[in-house]
């Protein structure tokens, strides 16, 4: 049996690689009744893990993979997934920038392509049966390659009996000489990509535990603590076209370049740290800590550009769809027809979202310092409060208010007449 495994080199997928090889055996030459270990192709999408990818291929092969495929998908990730999502203003439960959620459909897409090319029988992942990633991987696979079998070890009773927790997995890895980063001293799990890094489990499962305390400073990788950020603010200009950032400080950049540049700036100033308890798709609540330095800046700047250039009713319509769009991304429906339909509407709303936003970054804060656009709908001749200078006749508001008050007056008259 040939299986393509979504492989990160972390504790879970390292153990799963070896476990799949030993437990999913293929029967070759049935008349000889000989069993052969499954063939595992480890696939790792390079979507911004940086140093985490060092030595990954060698590690996968030593752990038991017949092949390790590592592909740089960072530009595609930024261009076709992160940017469209930010155009939509997606923010799950008003806090989460969807860093893990948006990466899964891209990984699943490439996995099924590799599985078809390799004539594999199945794809596999290390997502637990309690989390969201299992749904994201498998809904994406269902939309793109319904013929492929999906193996999820954490949902198999025999796997859970062998590995009831991280301690057993660490022990198994050590016994089988599988190099791992996790330890009893640092039991939390991480997931990193171009948009963010997440931390969960272990000590973080207690929502009262202070993840911003000094003793936890070593956990963070993308940003300094806000109190340790520079004492002087830094200004940055972001240029937008069609709702996408195309320049940072007047330097033209690809979507990948934008994210890398903003990540460095945001990390330097302690921006983008979020500690939330979120509602998982499977029904339970989960606590997660996230660093999204560049994403936080991009999200804020994009919104500022929209306030200047988007028609009120268009903005309110798009905003009314943000919870639904965010939910679709979070729950794994990126390749669904409804998300694609919403994206078409979003694209239309972004045609005139262009101009420059100037921001001030200071100790975890993003402060708007200016915005301008050739498509600005803000007219100082109308908005000015300097009396007769305004082209807006304040007297017109009298009839406007009277007409809007009519139904309220009728209702009040009936209400008080009953008394």
Order of alpha helices (4+ residues) and beta strands (2+ residues): beta-alpha-beta-beta-beta-alpha-beta-alpha-alpha-alpha-beta-alpha-beta-alpha-alpha-beta-beta-beta-beta-beta-alpha-beta-beta-alpha-alpha-alpha-beta-beta-alpha-alpha
